[in-house]
């Protein structure tokens, strides 16, 4: 995950970084704590990110269960539940279609 925030959104969301060891679920929480800002939040799937090691082999995932007693999926469910989010699906305000290659 490579989140990008405005300074004002970061001020609101920054405390959540300490609430999840793996970060799973934060991308569901952030729009809710930012009051679902229509047309001001996006997930961009067409940008590549270079991982320095396979994500499934990262120590954070390997040690997450030991650190918090939850696997990443359970941690995500707990993080979402903490904020009272009952519908963890992303809202789709619109999209920009991918250009044919």
Wavefront OBJ file of the C-alpha trace (Angstrom):
o trace
v 0.000 0.000 0.000
v 1.340 3.396 -0.940
v -1.101 5.985 0.402
v -0.812 9.626 -0.595
v -2.553 12.244 1.528
v -3.099 15.963 1.594
v -1.649 17.441 4.781
v -5.123 17.949 6.246
v -6.201 14.352 5.517
v -2.927 13.032 6.917
v -3.530 14.894 10.195
v -6.840 13.083 10.552
v -5.614 9.654 9.425
v -2.135 9.603 10.972
v -3.214 8.072 14.312
v -4.635 5.055 12.476
v -1.169 3.989 11.331
v -0.395 2.917 14.907
v -3.640 0.950 15.165
v -2.839 -1.795 12.658
v 0.377 -3.800 12.528
v -0.091 -4.885 8.923
v -2.156 -1.911 7.743
v -4.902 -4.191 6.463
v -8.266 -2.447 6.715
v -6.942 1.095 6.909
v -7.877 1.742 3.295
v -11.475 0.969 4.293
v -11.317 3.125 7.439
v -9.790 6.275 5.932
v -12.702 7.297 3.686
v -15.073 6.884 6.626
v -13.060 8.986 9.067
v -12.639 11.612 6.356
v -16.467 11.773 6.051
v -16.587 9.970 2.676
v -15.249 12.901 0.651
v -16.874 12.358 -2.716
v -14.492 13.085 -5.603
v -11.588 13.694 -3.206
v -10.299 10.181 -2.583
v -9.204 7.528 -5.027
v -7.626 4.154 -5.419
v -5.424 3.973 -8.459
v -4.829 0.433 -9.622
v -2.919 1.227 -12.796
v 0.291 2.358 -11.096
v 3.017 -0.221 -10.584
v 4.974 -0.440 -7.356
v 8.293 -2.266 -7.036
v 8.357 -4.483 -3.946
v 11.842 -5.041 -2.563
v 10.810 -8.524 -1.440
v 7.736 -10.679 -2.013
v 4.904 -9.183 0.103
v 3.873 -12.587 1.428
v 7.410 -13.091 2.777
v 7.606 -9.750 4.591
v 8.419 -10.055 8.297
v 5.405 -7.915 9.140
v 3.100 -10.583 7.717
v 5.095 -13.484 9.072
v 5.162 -11.952 12.570
v 1.726 -10.283 12.593
v -0.014 -13.162 14.277
v 2.667 -13.265 16.967
v 2.574 -9.470 17.454
v -1.177 -8.956 17.704
v -2.551 -12.475 17.961
v -4.382 -12.037 14.663
v -3.616 -12.882 11.074
v -3.900 -9.965 8.604
v -7.491 -10.836 7.665
v -8.547 -10.939 11.318
v -6.659 -7.711 11.977
v -8.499 -6.071 9.066
v -11.862 -7.179 10.446
v -10.958 -5.859 13.908
v -9.737 -2.523 12.508
v -12.911 -2.044 10.482
v -15.122 -3.060 13.413
v -13.338 -0.607 15.726
v -14.685 2.216 13.559
v -18.169 0.726 13.390
v -17.971 0.064 9.678
v -20.494 -2.616 8.848
v -20.144 -2.458 5.071
v -16.415 -2.645 4.248
v -16.920 -2.311 0.506
v -15.476 0.653 -1.289
v -17.859 3.209 -2.654
v -17.414 3.795 -6.354
v -17.984 7.446 -7.187
v -16.787 7.015 -10.725
v -13.833 5.806 -12.661
v -11.590 6.617 -15.525
v -11.527 3.724 -17.983
v -8.143 2.279 -18.817
v -6.860 3.266 -22.214
v -6.715 0.385 -24.691
v -3.156 -0.709 -25.291
l 1 2 3 4 5 6 7 8 9 10 11 12 13 14 15 16 17 18 19 20 21 22 23 24 25 26 27 28 29 30 31 32 33 34 35 36 37 38 39 40 41 42 43 44 45 46 47 48 49 50 51 52 53 54 55 56 57 58 59 60 61 62 63 64 65 66 67 68 69 70 71 72 73 74 75 76 77 78 79 80 81 82 83 84 85 86 87 88 89 90 91 92 93 94 95 96 97 98 99 100 101
